[in-house]
Amino acid sequence: MRLSDVECECGALYRCAESETLEGEPGNLQCASCGRIVEAWQTRNRRVYRCMLTPDRSYPVVTPPPAP
Ligand SMILES: [Zn+2]
């Protein structure tokens, strides 16, 4: 089982688990937030994606307070 992280242009983060033993089929990952094709593959290994972070749940960028 290989793990890797894939990030969509919209900021959503997916964790990919690719099995080296189970058989799957070529396909692609469509972002659940923006609908873009984040990743496409031609291998026949089984892949499972889990959404780790959606853009609306990510932390906002906090600006540091001004120096005294
Ligand atoms: Zn997206």
PDB file of the backbone (N, CA, C, O) and the ligand in Angstrom, with CONECT records:
HET     ZN  A 101       1
ATOM      1  N   MET A   1       0.846  -1.197   0.000  1.00  0.00           N
ATOM      2  CA  MET A   1       0.000   0.000   0.000  1.00  0.00           C
ATOM      3  C   MET A   1       0.881   1.247   0.000  1.00  0.00           C
ATOM      4  O   MET A   1       1.720   1.439   0.879  1.00  0.00           O
ATOM      5  N   ARG A   2       0.667   2.079  -1.002  1.00  0.00           N
ATOM      6  CA  ARG A   2       1.445   3.316  -1.072  1.00  0.00           C
ATOM      7  C   ARG A   2       0.533   4.483  -0.777  1.00  0.00           C
ATOM      8  O   ARG A   2      -0.591   4.550  -1.273  1.00  0.00           O
ATOM      9  N   LEU A   3       1.019   5.395   0.028  1.00  0.00           N
ATOM     10  CA  LEU A   3       0.238   6.578   0.375  1.00  0.00           C
ATOM     11  C   LEU A   3       0.864   7.807  -0.245  1.00  0.00           C
ATOM     12  O   LEU A   3       2.085   7.964  -0.262  1.00  0.00           O
ATOM     13  N   SER A   4       0.011   8.671  -0.752  1.00  0.00           N
ATOM     14  CA  SER A   4       0.522   9.934  -1.258  1.00  0.00           C
ATOM     15  C   SER A   4      -0.570  10.982  -1.103  1.00  0.00           C
ATOM     16  O   SER A   4      -1.752  10.651  -1.012  1.00  0.00           O
ATOM     17  N   ASP A   5      -0.176  12.220  -1.073  1.00  0.00           N
ATOM     18  CA  ASP A   5      -1.135  13.307  -0.938  1.00  0.00           C
ATOM     19  C   ASP A   5      -1.274  14.032  -2.265  1.00  0.00           C
ATOM     20  O   ASP A   5      -0.294  14.268  -2.973  1.00  0.00           O
ATOM     21  N   VAL A   6      -2.493  14.375  -2.580  1.00  0.00           N
ATOM     22  CA  VAL A   6      -2.757  15.106  -3.808  1.00  0.00           C
ATOM     23  C   VAL A   6      -3.519  16.370  -3.439  1.00  0.00           C
ATOM     24  O   VAL A   6      -4.485  16.324  -2.677  1.00  0.00           O
ATOM     25  N   GLU A   7      -3.085  17.479  -3.975  1.00  0.00           N
ATOM     26  CA  GLU A   7      -3.764  18.726  -3.666  1.00  0.00           C
ATOM     27  C   GLU A   7      -4.405  19.280  -4.923  1.00  0.00           C
ATOM     28  O   GLU A   7      -3.787  19.339  -5.987  1.00  0.00           O
ATOM     29  N   CYS A   8      -5.658  19.686  -4.778  1.00  0.00           N
ATOM     30  CA  CYS A   8      -6.364  20.289  -5.901  1.00  0.00           C
ATOM     31  C   CYS A   8      -6.029  21.780  -5.963  1.00  0.00           C
ATOM     32  O   CYS A   8      -5.573  22.380  -4.989  1.00  0.00           O
ATOM     33  N   GLU A   9      -6.272  22.352  -7.138  1.00  0.00           N
ATOM     34  CA  GLU A   9      -6.000  23.783  -7.295  1.00  0.00           C
ATOM     35  C   GLU A   9      -6.854  24.643  -6.376  1.00  0.00           C
ATOM     36  O   GLU A   9      -6.476  25.768  -6.050  1.00  0.00           O
ATOM     37  N   CYS A  10      -8.007  24.122  -5.954  1.00  0.00           N
ATOM     38  CA  CYS A  10      -8.901  24.904  -5.095  1.00  0.00           C
ATOM     39  C   CYS A  10      -8.474  24.828  -3.639  1.00  0.00           C
ATOM     40  O   CYS A  10      -9.021  25.545  -2.801  1.00  0.00           O
ATOM     41  N   GLY A  11      -7.513  23.978  -3.322  1.00  0.00           N
ATOM     42  CA  GLY A  11      -7.032  23.899  -1.947  1.00  0.00           C
ATOM     43  C   GLY A  11      -7.462  22.636  -1.219  1.00  0.00           C
ATOM     44  O   GLY A  11      -7.015  22.382  -0.100  1.00  0.00           O
ATOM     45  N   ALA A  12      -8.319  21.849  -1.838  1.00  0.00           N
ATOM     46  CA  ALA A  12      -8.727  20.596  -1.210  1.00  0.00           C
ATOM     47  C   ALA A  12      -7.553  19.624  -1.233  1.00  0.00           C
ATOM     48  O   ALA A  12      -6.762  19.597  -2.176  1.00  0.00           O
ATOM     49  N   LEU A  13      -7.462  18.834  -0.180  1.00  0.00           N
ATOM     50  CA  LEU A  13      -6.351  17.907  -0.072  1.00  0.00           C
ATOM     51  C   LEU A  13      -6.898  16.485   0.019  1.00  0.00           C
ATOM     52  O   LEU A  13      -7.807  16.207   0.803  1.00  0.00           O
ATOM     53  N   TYR A  14      -6.345  15.604  -0.777  1.00  0.00           N
ATOM     54  CA  TYR A  14      -6.771  14.209  -0.778  1.00  0.00           C
ATOM     55  C   TYR A  14      -5.603  13.311  -0.471  1.00  0.00           C
ATOM     56  O   TYR A  14      -4.476  13.556  -0.900  1.00  0.00           O
ATOM     57  N   ARG A  15      -5.885  12.271   0.275  1.00  0.00           N
ATOM     58  CA  ARG A  15      -4.863  11.257   0.507  1.00  0.00           C
ATOM     59  C   ARG A  15      -5.203  10.047  -0.342  1.00  0.00           C
ATOM     60  O   ARG A  15      -6.315   9.520  -0.306  1.00  0.00           O
ATOM     61  N   CYS A  16      -4.223   9.634  -1.095  1.00  0.00           N
ATOM     62  CA  CYS A  16      -4.416   8.500  -1.988  1.00  0.00           C
ATOM     63  C   CYS A  16      -3.746   7.274  -1.416  1.00  0.00           C
ATOM     64  O   CYS A  16      -2.570   7.318  -1.054  1.00  0.00           O
ATOM     65  N   ALA A  17      -4.475   6.182  -1.331  1.00  0.00           N
ATOM     66  CA  ALA A  17      -3.904   4.901  -0.961  1.00  0.00           C
ATOM     67  C   ALA A  17      -3.977   4.003  -2.180  1.00  0.00           C
ATOM     68  O   ALA A  17      -5.061   3.692  -2.673  1.00  0.00           O
ATOM     69  N   GLU A  18      -2.818   3.591  -2.660  1.00  0.00           N
ATOM     70  CA  GLU A  18      -2.776   2.756  -3.848  1.00  0.00           C
ATOM     71  C   GLU A  18      -2.317   1.364  -3.462  1.00  0.00           C
ATOM     72  O   GLU A  18      -1.243   1.179  -2.888  1.00  0.00           O
ATOM     73  N   SER A  19      -3.140   0.405  -3.783  1.00  0.00           N
ATOM     74  CA  SER A  19      -2.793  -0.979  -3.480  1.00  0.00           C
ATOM     75  C   SER A  19      -1.950  -1.564  -4.598  1.00  0.00           C
ATOM     76  O   SER A  19      -2.187  -1.303  -5.778  1.00  0.00           O
ATOM     77  N   GLU A  20      -0.960  -2.360  -4.210  1.00  0.00           N
ATOM     78  CA  GLU A  20      -0.133  -2.996  -5.229  1.00  0.00           C
ATOM     79  C   GLU A  20      -0.598  -4.417  -5.513  1.00  0.00           C
ATOM     80  O   GLU A  20      -0.059  -5.093  -6.389  1.00  0.00           O
ATOM     81  N   THR A  21      -1.592  -4.859  -4.772  1.00  0.00           N
ATOM     82  CA  THR A  21      -2.039  -6.239  -4.957  1.00  0.00           C
ATOM     83  C   THR A  21      -3.476  -6.331  -5.469  1.00  0.00           C
ATOM     84  O   THR A  21      -3.798  -7.220  -6.258  1.00  0.00           O
ATOM     85  N   LEU A  22      -4.339  -5.415  -5.023  1.00  0.00           N
ATOM     86  CA  LEU A  22      -5.726  -5.476  -5.474  1.00  0.00           C
ATOM     87  C   LEU A  22      -5.854  -4.903  -6.879  1.00  0.00           C
ATOM     88  O   LEU A  22      -5.170  -3.946  -7.245  1.00  0.00           O
ATOM     89  N   GLU A  23      -6.735  -5.502  -7.646  1.00  0.00           N
ATOM     90  CA  GLU A  23      -6.897  -5.030  -9.005  1.00  0.00           C
ATOM     91  C   GLU A  23      -8.027  -4.018  -9.096  1.00  0.00           C
ATOM     92  O   GLU A  23      -9.112  -4.210  -8.548  1.00  0.00           O
ATOM     93  N   GLY A  24      -7.743  -2.953  -9.793  1.00  0.00           N
ATOM     94  CA  GLY A  24      -8.752  -1.928 -10.022  1.00  0.00           C
ATOM     95  C   GLY A  24      -8.803  -1.621 -11.496  1.00  0.00           C
ATOM     96  O   GLY A  24      -8.598  -2.499 -12.334  1.00  0.00           O
ATOM     97  N   GLU A  25      -9.074  -0.385 -11.805  1.00  0.00           N
ATOM     98  CA  GLU A  25      -9.058  -0.015 -13.213  1.00  0.00           C
ATOM     99  C   GLU A  25      -8.680   1.451 -13.354  1.00  0.00           C
ATOM    100  O   GLU A  25      -8.799   2.221 -12.401  1.00  0.00           O
ATOM    101  N   PRO A  26      -8.219   1.842 -14.554  1.00  0.00           N
ATOM    102  CA  PRO A  26      -7.848   3.243 -14.759  1.00  0.00           C
ATOM    103  C   PRO A  26      -9.033   4.157 -14.496  1.00  0.00           C
ATOM    104  O   PRO A  26     -10.186   3.782 -14.709  1.00  0.00           O
ATOM    105  N   GLY A  27      -8.741   5.322 -14.045  1.00  0.00           N
ATOM    106  CA  GLY A  27      -9.825   6.243 -13.744  1.00  0.00           C
ATOM    107  C   GLY A  27      -9.264   7.600 -13.407  1.00  0.00           C
ATOM    108  O   GLY A  27      -8.118   7.913 -13.730  1.00  0.00           O
ATOM    109  N   ASN A  28     -10.076   8.401 -12.759  1.00  0.00           N
ATOM    110  CA  ASN A  28      -9.589   9.706 -12.341  1.00  0.00           C
ATOM    111  C   ASN A  28     -10.295  10.144 -11.078  1.00  0.00           C
ATOM    112  O   ASN A  28     -11.365   9.652 -10.720  1.00  0.00           O
ATOM    113  N   LEU A  29      -9.652  11.091 -10.420  1.00  0.00           N
ATOM    114  CA  LEU A  29     -10.215  11.636  -9.189  1.00  0.00           C
ATOM    115  C   LEU A  29     -10.798  13.002  -9.503  1.00  0.00           C
ATOM    116  O   LEU A  29     -10.112  13.905  -9.982  1.00  0.00           O
ATOM    117  N   GLN A  30     -12.074  13.120  -9.221  1.00  0.00           N
ATOM    118  CA  GLN A  30     -12.719  14.408  -9.430  1.00  0.00           C
ATOM    119  C   GLN A  30     -12.895  15.081  -8.076  1.00  0.00           C
ATOM    120  O   GLN A  30     -13.381  14.474  -7.121  1.00  0.00           O
ATOM    121  N   CYS A  31     -12.498  16.325  -8.013  1.00  0.00           N
ATOM    122  CA  CYS A  31     -12.577  17.063  -6.762  1.00  0.00           C
ATOM    123  C   CYS A  31     -14.036  17.243  -6.349  1.00  0.00           C
ATOM    124  O   CYS A  31     -14.879  17.644  -7.151  1.00  0.00           O
ATOM    125  N   ALA A  32     -14.317  16.937  -5.079  1.00  0.00           N
ATOM    126  CA  ALA A  32     -15.684  17.043  -4.590  1.00  0.00           C
ATOM    127  C   ALA A  32     -16.072  18.504  -4.364  1.00  0.00           C
ATOM    128  O   ALA A  32     -17.256  18.825  -4.261  1.00  0.00           O
ATOM    129  N   SER A  33     -15.092  19.372  -4.287  1.00  0.00           N
ATOM    130  CA  SER A  33     -15.384  20.778  -4.005  1.00  0.00           C
ATOM    131  C   SER A  33     -15.599  21.586  -5.276  1.00  0.00           C
ATOM    132  O   SER A  33     -16.559  22.351  -5.375  1.00  0.00           O
ATOM    133  N   CYS A  34     -14.707  21.419  -6.250  1.00  0.00           N
ATOM    134  CA  CYS A  34     -14.772  22.276  -7.429  1.00  0.00           C
ATOM    135  C   CYS A  34     -15.041  21.499  -8.712  1.00  0.00           C
ATOM    136  O   CYS A  34     -15.334  22.100  -9.746  1.00  0.00           O
ATOM    137  N   GLY A  35     -14.946  20.179  -8.662  1.00  0.00           N
ATOM    138  CA  GLY A  35     -15.273  19.376  -9.836  1.00  0.00           C
ATOM    139  C   GLY A  35     -14.146  19.207 -10.827  1.00  0.00           C
ATOM    140  O   GLY A  35     -14.326  18.572 -11.867  1.00  0.00           O
ATOM    141  N   ARG A  36     -12.990  19.761 -10.527  1.00  0.00           N
ATOM    142  CA  ARG A  36     -11.852  19.569 -11.422  1.00  0.00           C
ATOM    143  C   ARG A  36     -11.379  18.115 -11.366  1.00  0.00           C
ATOM    144  O   ARG A  36     -11.600  17.412 -10.380  1.00  0.00           O
ATOM    145  N   ILE A  37     -10.733  17.686 -12.431  1.00  0.00           N
ATOM    146  CA  ILE A  37     -10.044  16.395 -12.393  1.00  0.00           C
ATOM    147  C   ILE A  37      -8.696  16.642 -11.744  1.00  0.00           C
ATOM    148  O   ILE A  37      -7.825  17.300 -12.314  1.00  0.00           O
ATOM    149  N   VAL A  38      -8.541  16.111 -10.558  1.00  0.00           N
ATOM    150  CA  VAL A  38      -7.317  16.364  -9.810  1.00  0.00           C
ATOM    151  C   VAL A  38      -6.197  15.443 -10.285  1.00  0.00           C
ATOM    152  O   VAL A  38      -5.043  15.852 -10.414  1.00  0.00           O
ATOM    153  N   GLU A  39      -6.563  14.204 -10.538  1.00  0.00           N
ATOM    154  CA  GLU A  39      -5.537  13.240 -10.914  1.00  0.00           C
ATOM    155  C   GLU A  39      -6.177  12.157 -11.774  1.00  0.00           C
ATOM    156  O   GLU A  39      -7.319  11.758 -11.549  1.00  0.00           O
ATOM    157  N   ALA A  40      -5.430  11.697 -12.749  1.00  0.00           N
ATOM    158  CA  ALA A  40      -5.893  10.590 -13.578  1.00  0.00           C
ATOM    159  C   ALA A  40      -4.789   9.559 -13.652  1.00  0.00           C
ATOM    160  O   ALA A  40      -3.606   9.900 -13.650  1.00  0.00           O
ATOM    161  N   TRP A  41      -5.172   8.312 -13.717  1.00  0.00           N
ATOM    162  CA  TRP A  41      -4.164   7.253 -13.756  1.00  0.00           C
ATOM    163  C   TRP A  41      -4.569   6.189 -14.763  1.00  0.00           C
ATOM    164  O   TRP A  41      -5.743   5.991 -15.075  1.00  0.00           O
ATOM    165  N   GLN A  42      -3.537   5.515 -15.254  1.00  0.00           N
ATOM    166  CA  GLN A  42      -3.756   4.466 -16.252  1.00  0.00           C
ATOM    167  C   GLN A  42      -3.407   3.088 -15.711  1.00  0.00           C
ATOM    168  O   GLN A  42      -3.543   2.086 -16.412  1.00  0.00           O
ATOM    169  N   THR A  43      -2.960   3.042 -14.466  1.00  0.00           N
ATOM    170  CA  THR A  43      -2.571   1.755 -13.907  1.00  0.00           C
ATOM    171  C   THR A  43      -3.804   0.973 -13.470  1.00  0.00           C
ATOM    172  O   THR A  43      -4.890   1.531 -13.314  1.00  0.00           O
ATOM    173  N   ARG A  44      -3.617  -0.307 -13.279  1.00  0.00           N
ATOM    174  CA  ARG A  44      -4.733  -1.145 -12.888  1.00  0.00           C
ATOM    175  C   ARG A  44      -4.715  -1.461 -11.400  1.00  0.00           C
ATOM    176  O   ARG A  44      -5.384  -2.390 -10.947  1.00  0.00           O
ATOM    177  N   ASN A  45      -3.961  -0.701 -10.656  1.00  0.00           N
ATOM    178  CA  ASN A  45      -3.973  -0.901  -9.210  1.00  0.00           C
ATOM    179  C   ASN A  45      -5.203  -0.231  -8.614  1.00  0.00           C
ATOM    180  O   ASN A  45      -5.660   0.805  -9.097  1.00  0.00           O
ATOM    181  N   ARG A  46      -5.717  -0.823  -7.585  1.00  0.00           N
ATOM    182  CA  ARG A  46      -6.858  -0.257  -6.888  1.00  0.00           C
ATOM    183  C   ARG A  46      -6.428   1.002  -6.137  1.00  0.00           C
ATOM    184  O   ARG A  46      -5.417   1.006  -5.434  1.00  0.00           O
ATOM    185  N   ARG A  47      -7.204   2.059  -6.296  1.00  0.00           N
ATOM    186  CA  ARG A  47      -6.895   3.298  -5.584  1.00  0.00           C
ATOM    187  C   ARG A  47      -8.091   3.747  -4.754  1.00  0.00           C
ATOM    188  O   ARG A  47      -9.245   3.623  -5.165  1.00  0.00           O
ATOM    189  N   VAL A  48      -7.780   4.267  -3.586  1.00  0.00           N
ATOM    190  CA  VAL A  48      -8.827   4.811  -2.735  1.00  0.00           C
ATOM    191  C   VAL A  48      -8.401   6.214  -2.331  1.00  0.00           C
ATOM    192  O   VAL A  48      -7.257   6.446  -1.938  1.00  0.00           O
ATOM    193  N   TYR A  49      -9.329   7.131  -2.434  1.00  0.00           N
ATOM    194  CA  TYR A  49      -9.014   8.507  -2.037  1.00  0.00           C
ATOM    195  C   TYR A  49      -9.857   8.905  -0.846  1.00  0.00           C
ATOM    196  O   TYR A  49     -11.026   8.539  -0.726  1.00  0.00           O
ATOM    197  N   ARG A  50      -9.237   9.651   0.013  1.00  0.00           N
ATOM    198  CA  ARG A  50      -9.960  10.187   1.154  1.00  0.00           C
ATOM    199  C   ARG A  50      -9.708  11.682   1.187  1.00  0.00           C
ATOM    200  O   ARG A  50      -8.579  12.149   1.036  1.00  0.00           O
ATOM    201  N   CYS A  51     -10.769  12.405   1.384  1.00  0.00           N
ATOM    202  CA  CYS A  51     -10.627  13.856   1.450  1.00  0.00           C
ATOM    203  C   CYS A  51     -10.097  14.243   2.823  1.00  0.00           C
ATOM    204  O   CYS A  51     -10.733  13.961   3.839  1.00  0.00           O
ATOM    205  N   MET A  52      -8.946  14.883   2.857  1.00  0.00           N
ATOM    206  CA  MET A  52      -8.338  15.268   4.119  1.00  0.00           C
ATOM    207  C   MET A  52      -8.735  16.688   4.517  1.00  0.00           C
ATOM    208  O   MET A  52      -8.853  17.007   5.700  1.00  0.00           O
ATOM    209  N   LEU A  53      -8.934  17.516   3.526  1.00  0.00           N
ATOM    210  CA  LEU A  53      -9.163  18.928   3.816  1.00  0.00           C
ATOM    211  C   LEU A  53      -9.969  19.533   2.670  1.00  0.00           C
ATOM    212  O   LEU A  53      -9.628  19.372   1.498  1.00  0.00           O
ATOM    213  N   THR A  54     -11.018  20.215   3.022  1.00  0.00           N
ATOM    214  CA  THR A  54     -11.759  20.940   1.991  1.00  0.00           C
ATOM    215  C   THR A  54     -11.424  22.417   2.127  1.00  0.00           C
ATOM    216  O   THR A  54     -11.116  22.879   3.226  1.00  0.00           O
ATOM    217  N   PRO A  55     -11.479  23.153   1.047  1.00  0.00           N
ATOM    218  CA  PRO A  55     -11.050  24.561   1.103  1.00  0.00           C
ATOM    219  C   PRO A  55     -11.859  25.391   2.096  1.00  0.00           C
ATOM    220  O   PRO A  55     -11.324  26.320   2.701  1.00  0.00           O
ATOM    221  N   ASP A  56     -13.130  25.071   2.271  1.00  0.00           N
ATOM    222  CA  ASP A  56     -13.935  25.873   3.194  1.00  0.00           C
ATOM    223  C   ASP A  56     -13.629  25.550   4.647  1.00  0.00           C
ATOM    224  O   ASP A  56     -14.005  26.300   5.547  1.00  0.00           O
ATOM    225  N   ARG A  57     -12.944  24.432   4.876  1.00  0.00           N
ATOM    226  CA  ARG A  57     -12.616  24.086   6.258  1.00  0.00           C
ATOM    227  C   ARG A  57     -11.173  24.381   6.601  1.00  0.00           C
ATOM    228  O   ARG A  57     -10.758  24.216   7.748  1.00  0.00           O
ATOM    229  N   SER A  58     -10.419  24.808   5.636  1.00  0.00           N
ATOM    230  CA  SER A  58      -9.027  25.093   5.934  1.00  0.00           C
ATOM    231  C   SER A  58      -8.930  26.358   6.791  1.00  0.00           C
ATOM    232  O   SER A  58      -9.829  27.200   6.807  1.00  0.00           O
ATOM    233  N   TYR A  59      -7.854  26.451   7.470  1.00  0.00           N
ATOM    234  CA  TYR A  59      -7.694  27.598   8.359  1.00  0.00           C
ATOM    235  C   TYR A  59      -7.467  28.875   7.556  1.00  0.00           C
ATOM    236  O   TYR A  59      -6.733  28.874   6.567  1.00  0.00           O
ATOM    237  N   PRO A  60      -8.088  29.938   7.977  1.00  0.00           N
ATOM    238  CA  PRO A  60      -7.824  31.206   7.285  1.00  0.00           C
ATOM    239  C   PRO A  60      -6.412  31.679   7.575  1.00  0.00           C
ATOM    240  O   PRO A  60      -5.824  31.340   8.602  1.00  0.00           O
ATOM    241  N   VAL A  61      -5.892  32.450   6.675  1.00  0.00           N
ATOM    242  CA  VAL A  61      -4.549  32.997   6.888  1.00  0.00           C
ATOM    243  C   VAL A  61      -4.655  34.105   7.924  1.00  0.00           C
ATOM    244  O   VAL A  61      -5.370  35.089   7.733  1.00  0.00           O
ATOM    245  N   VAL A  62      -3.946  33.934   9.000  1.00  0.00           N
ATOM    246  CA  VAL A  62      -3.999  34.924  10.083  1.00  0.00           C
ATOM    247  C   VAL A  62      -2.828  35.884   9.934  1.00  0.00           C
ATOM    248  O   VAL A  62      -1.669  35.474   9.859  1.00  0.00           O
ATOM    249  N   THR A  63      -3.151  37.139   9.895  1.00  0.00           N
ATOM    250  CA  THR A  63      -2.070  38.119   9.818  1.00  0.00           C
ATOM    251  C   THR A  63      -1.550  38.391  11.232  1.00  0.00           C
ATOM    252  O   THR A  63      -2.335  38.575  12.162  1.00  0.00           O
ATOM    253  N   PRO A  64      -0.271  38.415  11.382  1.00  0.00           N
ATOM    254  CA  PRO A  64       0.282  38.649  12.720  1.00  0.00           C
ATOM    255  C   PRO A  64      -0.054  40.059  13.208  1.00  0.00           C
ATOM    256  O   PRO A  64      -0.164  40.990  12.410  1.00  0.00           O
ATOM    257  N   PRO A  65      -0.212  40.206  14.500  1.00  0.00           N
ATOM    258  CA  PRO A  65      -0.519  41.549  15.038  1.00  0.00           C
ATOM    259  C   PRO A  65       0.647  42.500  14.789  1.00  0.00           C
ATOM    260  O   PRO A  65       1.798  42.071  14.711  1.00  0.00           O
ATOM    261  N   PRO A  66       0.355  43.761  14.667  1.00  0.00           N
ATOM    262  CA  PRO A  66       1.440  44.720  14.420  1.00  0.00           C
ATOM    263  C   PRO A  66       2.424  44.776  15.589  1.00  0.00           C
ATOM    264  O   PRO A  66       2.044  44.631  16.750  1.00  0.00           O
ATOM    265  N   ALA A  67       3.651  44.982  15.266  1.00  0.00           N
ATOM    266  CA  ALA A  67       4.666  45.064  16.310  1.00  0.00           C
ATOM    267  C   ALA A  67       4.435  46.310  17.160  1.00  0.00           C
ATOM    268  O   ALA A  67       4.029  47.349  16.640  1.00  0.00           O
ATOM    269  N   PRO A  68       4.690  46.214  18.449  1.00  0.00           N
ATOM    270  CA  PRO A  68       4.470  47.377  19.322  1.00  0.00           C
ATOM    271  C   PRO A  68       5.446  48.521  19.028  1.00  0.00           C
ATOM    272  O   PRO A  68       5.387  49.565  19.677  1.00  0.00           O
TER     273      PRO A  68
HETATM  274 ZN    ZN A 101     -10.914  21.292  -6.134  1.00  0.00          ZN2+
END
